[in-house]
Amino acid sequence: MSTPTPAAPIDPQQDRPQQRTSGRRTGARPGRAVTVLAGTVFSGLLIGATRLTWAQADAPDLTGSAQSVAVTGTDAAPAVLALAIVAIAASLATSLASSWVRFVTGPVLIVAGLGAAWSSFAVTLDPQGAAAGAVTEATGVVGSQVDAAATTWPLLAILPALVLCAIGVVVLLVGGRWPRGTRYRSAAVAAPSDPAEDPAAAWDALTRGEDPSAGLPEPEAGPPAPEDGAQPPPGGSEDGSSGSPTR
């Protein structure tokens, strides 16, 4: 009779590449802290860009002599600064643990990014109209002939604005899978409490619909009490003393 061949042992290391691959896929998803930090940083970059010169204009003043005016992004496109501040507020609000917040902050970041990008591009399309307000304030002449040219900063400001729009999309798509900060509450609920030692905790557990004594060790059962008329166990009395006579 032939001897059965023993089965080959299973190598536990065969499953390690799959576990590593799944871990990498999970880790590739941007977290809440990274998303909030990115939104805050790019909003700050957009605000910093508005402090630079976006257009260089030449216009006559009250004496008729030509005057050169450097128009900053705050004057050329004030909407960019306002939308960047809104984007910072939305990025910080994304750090809240509530899952419904992403349905508010995500669209706000998308709208703020698109609005800031369009306002920046509009300065490149019409530098004379963007510089008109700053030129009037600098020269004191209303409706004068303005010769203006846009610098490269309006085009560069479009980049952080589009990144803010992409961050808003990430918040909408991935924000629902972020942890909601219930770890500490779950640990407190899972820990059983003795109703006799902590009545307040027992009352809170009853309010949540839980058994406050669940998980507590059961008291050790002692020897059963003898019924009426029962004889004491052999070799000793009920109180544990020996039944042999004392010499």
C-alpha positions as CSV (number, residue, x, y, z in Angstrom):
1,M,0.0,0.0,0.0
2,S,1.4,3.4,-1.0
3,T,2.1,6.0,1.7
4,P,0.2,9.3,1.3
5,T,2.4,12.3,0.4
6,P,2.3,15.0,3.1
7,A,1.0,18.4,2.1
8,A,3.6,21.1,1.5
9,P,3.7,23.7,4.4
10,I,2.3,27.1,3.6
11,D,4.8,29.9,3.7
12,P,3.3,32.9,5.6
13,Q,5.7,35.2,3.8
14,Q,3.7,34.7,0.5
15,D,1.0,37.1,1.7
16,R,3.4,39.9,2.6
17,P,3.7,41.5,-0.9
18,Q,-0.1,41.8,-1.1
19,Q,-0.2,43.4,2.4
20,R,2.5,45.8,1.4
21,T,0.7,46.7,-1.8
22,S,-2.6,47.3,-0.1
23,G,-0.8,49.4,2.5
24,R,0.8,51.5,-0.2
25,R,-2.6,52.1,-1.9
26,T,-4.1,53.2,1.4
27,G,-1.2,55.4,2.2
28,A,-1.3,57.1,-1.2
29,R,-4.6,58.8,-0.2
30,P,-4.0,62.3,1.1
31,G,-4.9,62.8,4.7
32,R,-6.8,65.5,6.5
33,A,-3.7,67.2,7.9
34,V,-1.9,67.3,4.6
35,T,-4.9,68.7,2.8
36,V,-5.5,71.4,5.4
37,L,-1.8,72.4,5.3
38,A,-1.7,72.5,1.5
39,G,-4.8,74.7,1.3
40,T,-3.4,77.1,3.9
41,V,0.0,77.3,2.2
42,F,-1.3,77.9,-1.3
43,S,-3.9,80.5,0.0
44,G,-1.0,82.3,1.7
45,L,1.0,82.2,-1.6
46,L,-1.9,83.7,-3.4
47,I,-2.2,86.5,-0.8
48,G,1.5,87.2,-1.1
49,A,1.3,87.4,-4.9
50,T,-1.3,90.2,-4.6
51,R,1.3,92.4,-2.8
52,L,3.5,92.4,-5.9
53,T,3.3,94.6,-9.0
54,W,0.8,93.2,-11.5
55,A,0.8,96.1,-13.9
56,Q,3.0,99.1,-14.8
57,A,1.0,102.1,-16.0
58,D,1.9,105.6,-17.3
59,A,-0.6,108.5,-17.1
60,P,-0.5,112.3,-17.0
61,D,-1.1,114.0,-13.7
62,L,-2.7,117.4,-12.9
63,T,0.3,119.3,-14.3
64,G,0.2,117.3,-17.5
65,S,3.5,115.5,-17.0
66,A,3.6,111.7,-17.4
67,Q,3.7,109.8,-14.2
68,S,4.6,106.1,-13.8
69,V,2.4,104.1,-11.5
70,A,3.1,100.6,-10.2
71,V,-0.2,98.8,-9.7
72,T,-0.2,95.9,-7.2
73,G,-2.4,92.9,-7.4
74,T,-4.5,94.2,-4.5
75,D,-5.5,97.2,-6.6
76,A,-5.6,95.5,-10.0
77,A,-7.7,92.5,-8.9
78,P,-9.1,93.0,-5.3
79,A,-11.3,89.9,-5.8
80,V,-8.2,87.7,-5.7
81,L,-7.3,88.8,-2.2
82,A,-10.8,88.4,-0.9
83,L,-11.1,84.9,-2.4
84,A,-7.7,83.9,-1.0
85,I,-8.9,84.8,2.5
86,V,-12.0,82.8,2.0
87,A,-9.9,79.8,0.9
88,I,-7.8,80.0,4.1
89,A,-11.0,80.0,6.2
90,A,-12.3,77.0,4.2
91,S,-9.0,75.1,4.6
92,L,-9.0,75.6,8.3
93,A,-12.6,74.5,8.6
94,T,-11.7,71.3,6.8
95,S,-9.8,70.3,9.9
96,L,-13.1,69.8,11.8
97,A,-14.0,66.1,12.4
98,S,-17.6,66.4,11.1
99,S,-18.0,64.6,7.8
100,W,-20.6,67.0,6.4
101,V,-18.1,69.9,6.6
102,R,-16.5,68.7,3.4
103,F,-19.7,69.3,1.5
104,V,-19.3,73.0,2.4
105,T,-15.5,73.6,2.3
106,G,-14.9,71.5,-0.8
107,P,-17.2,73.6,-3.1
108,V,-16.0,76.8,-1.4
109,L,-12.3,76.0,-2.3
110,I,-13.3,75.1,-5.8
111,V,-15.2,78.3,-6.4
112,A,-12.5,80.4,-4.7
113,G,-9.8,78.8,-6.8
114,L,-11.6,79.3,-10.1
115,G,-12.6,82.8,-9.2
116,A,-9.1,83.8,-8.3
117,A,-7.7,82.2,-11.4
118,W,-10.1,84.1,-13.7
119,S,-9.6,87.4,-11.9
120,S,-5.8,87.0,-12.3
121,F,-6.1,86.2,-16.0
122,A,-8.4,89.2,-16.5
123,V,-5.6,91.5,-15.5
124,T,-3.5,90.1,-18.4
125,L,-6.4,90.5,-20.8
126,D,-7.2,94.1,-19.8
127,P,-4.3,95.8,-18.0
128,Q,-5.6,99.3,-18.7
129,G,-8.9,98.6,-17.0
130,A,-7.3,96.9,-14.1
131,A,-4.9,99.8,-13.5
132,A,-7.5,102.6,-13.9
133,G,-8.4,102.8,-10.3
134,A,-4.9,102.9,-9.0
135,V,-3.8,105.5,-11.7
136,T,-6.8,107.8,-10.8
137,E,-5.8,107.7,-7.1
138,A,-2.1,108.3,-7.8
139,T,-2.6,111.1,-10.4
140,G,-5.8,112.7,-9.3
141,V,-7.1,112.8,-12.8
142,V,-10.3,110.9,-13.7
143,G,-10.6,109.4,-17.2
144,S,-7.1,110.2,-18.3
145,Q,-5.4,108.2,-21.0
146,V,-3.7,105.2,-19.4
147,D,-0.9,103.2,-21.0
148,A,-0.5,100.0,-19.0
149,A,1.1,96.7,-19.4
150,A,0.7,93.6,-17.2
151,T,3.7,91.8,-15.6
152,T,4.1,88.1,-15.3
153,W,2.7,88.0,-11.7
154,P,-1.0,87.7,-12.8
155,L,-0.1,84.6,-14.8
156,L,1.9,83.1,-11.9
157,A,-0.9,83.7,-9.5
158,I,-3.1,81.4,-11.6
159,L,-1.0,78.4,-10.4
160,P,-1.9,78.5,-6.7
161,A,-5.4,79.4,-7.6
162,L,-5.8,76.2,-9.6
163,V,-4.1,74.2,-6.9
164,L,-6.8,75.5,-4.4
165,C,-9.4,74.3,-6.9
166,A,-7.8,70.8,-7.0
167,I,-7.7,70.7,-3.2
168,G,-11.4,71.4,-3.1
169,V,-12.0,68.4,-5.4
170,V,-9.8,66.2,-3.1
171,V,-11.9,67.3,-0.1
172,L,-15.1,66.3,-1.8
173,L,-13.8,62.9,-3.0
174,V,-11.6,61.8,-0.2
175,G,-12.9,63.7,2.8
176,G,-15.6,61.1,3.6
177,R,-13.0,58.5,4.3
178,W,-11.0,60.6,6.8
179,P,-11.3,59.5,10.5
180,R,-13.9,61.4,12.4
181,G,-12.1,61.7,15.7
182,T,-14.2,59.1,17.6
183,R,-11.3,57.1,18.9
184,Y,-11.3,58.6,22.4
185,R,-15.1,58.4,22.7
186,S,-15.1,54.8,21.7
187,A,-12.5,53.9,24.2
188,A,-14.5,55.6,27.0
189,V,-17.7,53.9,26.0
190,A,-16.0,50.5,25.8
191,A,-14.5,50.7,29.3
192,P,-17.0,49.1,31.7
193,S,-17.7,50.8,35.0
194,D,-18.9,49.5,38.3
195,P,-22.3,51.1,39.1
196,A,-21.6,51.0,42.8
197,E,-18.3,52.9,42.4
198,D,-19.3,55.4,39.7
199,P,-23.0,56.0,39.6
200,A,-22.7,58.9,37.1
201,A,-20.9,56.7,34.5
202,A,-23.5,54.0,35.0
203,W,-26.3,56.5,34.4
204,D,-24.5,57.8,31.2
205,A,-24.3,54.2,29.9
206,L,-28.0,53.7,30.5
207,T,-28.7,56.9,28.7
208,R,-26.9,55.5,25.7
209,G,-28.8,52.3,25.9
210,E,-25.9,50.2,27.1
211,D,-25.4,47.8,30.0
212,P,-23.0,49.5,32.5
213,S,-22.2,46.1,34.1
214,A,-21.2,44.6,30.7
215,G,-17.6,43.4,30.8
216,L,-17.2,43.4,34.6
217,P,-15.9,40.2,36.2
218,E,-18.6,38.1,37.8
219,P,-18.3,37.6,41.5
220,E,-17.0,34.2,42.7
221,A,-19.7,31.9,43.9
222,G,-19.2,30.6,47.5
223,P,-20.3,27.2,48.9
224,P,-24.1,26.7,48.8
225,A,-25.8,27.3,52.1
226,P,-27.2,24.1,53.7
227,E,-30.9,23.8,53.8
228,D,-32.9,23.5,57.0
229,G,-32.3,20.1,58.6
230,A,-29.3,19.2,56.5
231,Q,-26.4,17.5,58.1
232,P,-23.0,19.2,58.1
233,P,-20.4,17.7,55.8
234,P,-18.4,14.8,57.2
235,G,-15.1,15.7,58.8
236,G,-16.1,19.2,60.0
237,S,-18.9,21.4,61.1
238,E,-20.6,24.2,59.3
239,D,-18.2,26.8,60.6
240,G,-15.2,24.9,59.3
241,S,-14.0,23.5,62.6
242,S,-13.0,19.8,62.9
243,G,-15.6,17.4,64.2
244,S,-13.0,15.2,66.1
245,P,-13.0,15.6,69.9
246,T,-10.4,17.7,71.5
247,R,-7.9,15.9,73.7
